[in-house]
Amino acid sequence: MAVLLIGTLDTKGRELEFLRDRLRSEGLRVLVIDAGSGDPVAIEADYPRDRVFEAAGSSLDSVHQHRDRGRAVTDAARGVARLVEQLVVEDNVEGILAIGGSAGTTIGTSAMRAAPFGLPKVMVSTLASGQTRPYVGGSDLMMLPSIADLAGLNGITRRVLTNAADAMIGMVQGQSKPDLHTRASDGKLITATMFGVTTPCVDRARNRLESQGAEVIVFHATGVGGQAMEQLIRDGLVDGVLDLTTTELADELVGGVLSAGPDRLSAAVSAGIPQVVSVGALDMVNFGPLETVPEIFRGRLLHLHNPTVTLMRTQADECEAIGHRMAQALRNARVETVVLIPELGVSALDAPGQPFFDPEADAALFSAIREGLKGSTHTRVESLPMHLNDPAFADVAVERLLAARKGMIQ
């Protein structure tokens, strides 16, 4: 077992040596991965740069020939991620520690996102106080601001690097070392998605599932939430999915700020996990404060959810496109998947007397889903004469998921 230490030895050699020695002083085995493309400084790597670029399907000679820094960073990120995936599978990894500026952060976090949930991950970065979502994604990695640039050892960088090393030492020595690929709830770990406007439904469903002995992990459907849930599914930790709040699809297709990316809804299908899916909060696209809404949308139906969140009602043509996208993602499920359609509304704002009540737009969404899933072997659509937040709707969702899980066990 070892801690992986990742960085560019051509520019961060002394800093990596400092970290390596601190980790070793507490009895940890350290494997250094050199993601640089220049001549190493200070120490030798256990996985030198030529191994990294070969893992990426490239070569160090090719990198030097093209003299393209962007390409070099892209190849290094891909190569390190593949090496980390291999080492994790071989069960040789206790934690991952990386340092860097923009390039090193791109490389280090790519490797961390390739590692499973629960494995300690610390990224010391000059970018840690800015927009970190592109680096963190749905991972549980930690980013520590370097304060000063990582260009030499001094009173500031020594303190920051020591804190990072000590954090890794504490996490590695303090963990009980569970098998990260073992399910946490004896085959009863369920993930669910929720938004404020779908909370009554998801809360009731969660309580019912917990009364049946399941452990339910609820994810806020804010883009990162959907990404994190799908990463847990890919890591093999999930046994069933109650994906009732798929609002992130609207942001992805229309242009809101809470997209979970183009692969949303793909993980459970690929993993062969039973799921119940619905259309919660697909009546809305999310933006920040009103003044941040793009000019192209200023004439649309907008609702101030709070001072920092502005919601925009999806139109019929957008709902139709979202429905087709959902059907495309779910059509090829390999195990039982149920799509529940609440005919009387998809969120707290989509009900009679509420600002987003629009039966025509909802009908376009529902029709596209039904049409797109015709002939699917394992995915079926069930329409219910209920609102999504009706207690009975949550009860049906739970019953369908439990039945699908029972079918898998049998």
Secondary structure, DSSP 8 states (H G I E B T S, - for coil): -EEEEEE-HHHHHHHHHHHHHHHHHTT--EEEEE--SS---SS--SB-HHHHHHHTT--HHHHHHHT-HHHHHHHHHHHHHHHHHHHHHTT-EEEEEEEESHHHHHHHHHHHHTS-TTS-EEEEETTTTS--HHHHTT---EEEE-SS-SSS--HHHHHHHHHHHHHHHHHHHHS----TTS-TTSS-EEEEEE-GGGHHHHHHHHHHHHHTT-EEEEEE-SSHHHHHHHHHHHTT--SEEEE---THHHIIIII-S----TTTT-HHHHHT--EEE--TTTTEEEESSGGGS-GGGTTS-EEEEETTEEEEE--HHHHHHHHHHHHHHHTT-SS-EEEEEETT-SSTTSSTTSTT--HHHHHHHHHHHHHHTTT-SSEEEEEESS-TTSHHHHHHHHHHHHHHHHHHH-
